[in-house]
Amino acid sequence: MTEEKVIVDLSKLLEPYQGKWVAISGDKARVLCAANTIEEVLEKSQHYKDDEPILLRVPDEHTAHLL
């Protein structure tokens, strides 16, 4: 049995955080915190123990991605 892959568009959610590190909720529904460095986000995200945050850096506006 194969696992079905789900594509989630986070562009609207993450648009205000361009160039920042963010922690988003495990359900990918909200941004828990944002900061300039991953260390700051790690520290801030400790306050959200009920969630399993996903940490990522939001690309700058002029960044291209190849898939």
LINURGI-V997458 format. One record per residue. N is the residue number from 0. PHI is phi as a letter, one per 40 degrees, with the letter a starting at -180 (NA if undefined). PSI is psi in radians with two decimals (* if undefined). BURIAL is + if it has 24 or more other ideal C-beta (glycine too) atoms within 12 Angstrom, else -. Layout:
n;phi;psi;burial
N;PHI;PSI;BURIAL
N;PHI;PSI;BURIAL
//
This chain:
n;phi;psi;burial
0;NA;2.26;-
1;c;2.60;-
2;c;2.31;-
3;c;2.29;-
4;c;2.41;-
5;b;2.27;-
6;c;2.22;-
7;b;2.16;-
8;c;1.91;-
9;b;0.13;-
10;d;-0.76;-
11;c;-0.72;-
12;c;-0.71;-
13;c;-0.14;+
14;d;-0.73;-
15;c;-0.14;-
16;b;0.43;+
17;d;2.28;-
18;g;0.04;-
19;b;2.82;+
20;c;2.42;+
21;b;2.73;+
22;b;2.14;+
23;b;2.70;+
24;c;2.70;-
25;d;-0.51;-
26;c;0.02;-
27;g;0.49;-
28;c;-0.37;-
29;a;2.72;-
30;c;2.17;+
31;c;-0.75;+
32;a;2.87;+
33;a;2.65;+
34;a;3.02;-
35;c;-0.43;-
36;b;2.73;-
37;c;-0.56;-
38;c;-0.73;-
39;c;-0.73;-
40;c;-0.71;+
41;d;-0.78;-
42;c;-0.83;-
43;c;-0.62;-
44;c;-0.24;+
45;c;-0.37;-
46;c;-0.15;-
47;b;1.04;-
48;c;-0.34;-
49;c;-0.39;-
50;b;2.78;-
51;b;1.54;-
52;c;2.61;+
53;b;2.14;+
54;c;2.38;+
55;a;2.77;-
56;b;2.25;-
57;c;2.20;+
58;c;2.69;-
59;c;2.86;-
60;d;-0.60;-
61;b;0.57;-
62;b;2.36;-
63;b;2.60;-
64;b;2.42;-
65;b;2.31;-
66;b;*;-
//
